Amino acid sequence: MPRIKKMLGKDQINKTFNPFRFRLVCLGVVSCLAFLLLRVGDLQLLDHPMLEREADQRSLRTVILPTNRGTLLDRNGDALALSVPSRDIIADPLKVLEANPDFYGAKWNYLASALDMRPEELAAEITANPKKRFLYLGRKVELGIAKDISQLHLAGISSVYDDSRFYPMGDAAAPLIGIVGADNSGLNGIERSFDKILQGEPGKEKYRQDRHGNIISMISYQPPSQPPNVQLSIDKFIQYTMYSKLREGVLLNKADSGAAVMVRVDTGEVLGMASYPSYNPNNYDDATPVQMRNVAINDSFEPGSTVKPLVVMEGLQRHLVRPDSVIDTTPYVVNGHLIRDVGHWPRLTMTGILQKSSDIGVSHIALAMPADVLVNTYRSFGLGRPTDLGLTGESTGYFPLHRQRWADIERATFAFGYGLRVTPLQMAREYATLGSFGIYRPLSITKVTRRWKAPGSRMTMWYAVSSI
């Protein structure tokens, strides 16, 4: 009996086995495996670059490592512009709105107050782009205030390191030194002119992170290159004194603006360059373009009587007059125009002509020489030419260099400073050349480390300059 039951069991199994179904199942399994293999191959071969890019976007991070902007120093090593640590306050609007959509509470009121905003302004700033993941709420915030904000532990509010620029001299040197923008790039003045030097080279680090933001591998690291400090020729004490006196004079005379420049004659270094009106560079939100202008290089004017020493000097050099010569300075008519002085002096020596600022005296000397002689003299002393000081926005003024025809009255008035326009800096260069007895030296806004680094070139004979 057991043998029969066993045989019946096999027959029953054989009857339930379906070869077609078995083949169908095998085919299905093989098809699934084949599909999986094809899909794996597709991902590895065809879609690999796309998947790699997506993986990099999720896990690969590149961070720019900023440098502190270089310091501007005066000739004695005192800071005129320096970087101080600060932080930028950042919001993630999506996280903020998820955690606290109504901005209610003392913490939010404190945040708004710390950022010098009203609570409703803060709310409007964040809700303007609710899906945005990055928003500046405050730039260059003081470290103490930034620390207080971080201790609020507000979801979606964080801070990153930045540095802000501080100008110890304030408005006394603002148009000259200039300012930087929110990205620490120079906007005007020396800050802009020396921007590439002061910025240095930022560093960069590249790493891979997990989904929690933890660094799992460092791929590359390039340290930042700190920029050098720049030592200017400016003397802080001279600059402040010049500005104070200039401001006092402009206000006393109810003038629109004024400028003052001081140059060291033996080196060409600019020791001071003051301009008024001015502004507070540490808080320039309300500053106007007029206040930001450096009058010493941006504005030009007719030099007037300041060119008369050049006329007398050229007359001496050409032996048209001697230091002891006496000229008739009674009023006279040229081309129908009366030339006269503010006072009445019938006869004046060369010294008297300069002391009394006689238009009549210098016009007689100018009319005794060809027009192009005085043009070339003015030009050789730097009038109507850029100083190449390296400051942006410098005006060249106006100079009649290629003028062919000159009426006698034009030659006469040219001798007392009409018919051309110069900047205060060009005038300072003229008198620096006179002060060095006719030796023309390039001007420098940076400190000259060796006294005779720029020997210059002689523009006129020594005795002619020394006589005036």
Secondary structure, DSSP 8 states (H G I E B T S, - for coil): -HHHHHHHHHHHHHHH--HHHHHHHHHHHHHHHHHHHHHHHIIIIISHHHHHHHHHHHHEEEEEE------EE-TTS-EEEEEEEEEEEEE-HHHHHHH-TT--SHHHHHHHHHTT--HHHHHHHHHTSTT-S-EEEEEEE-HHHHHHHHTT--TTEEEEEEEEEE-TTGGGSHHHH--B-TTS-B-SHHHHHTHHHHH-B-EEEEEEE-TTS-EEEEEEEE--B----EEBS--HHHHHHHHHHHHHHHHHTT-S-EEEEEE-TTT-BEEEEEEES---TTS-TT--HHHH--HHHH--B--GGGGHHHHHHHHHHTTSS-TT-EEE-S-EEETTEEE--SS--SEEEHHHHHHHT-HHHHHHHHHTS-HHHHHHHHHHTTTTS------TT----B--TT-----HHHHHHHHTT-S-BB-HHHHHHHHHHHHTTTEE---BSB--SSTTS---EE-S-HHHHHT-
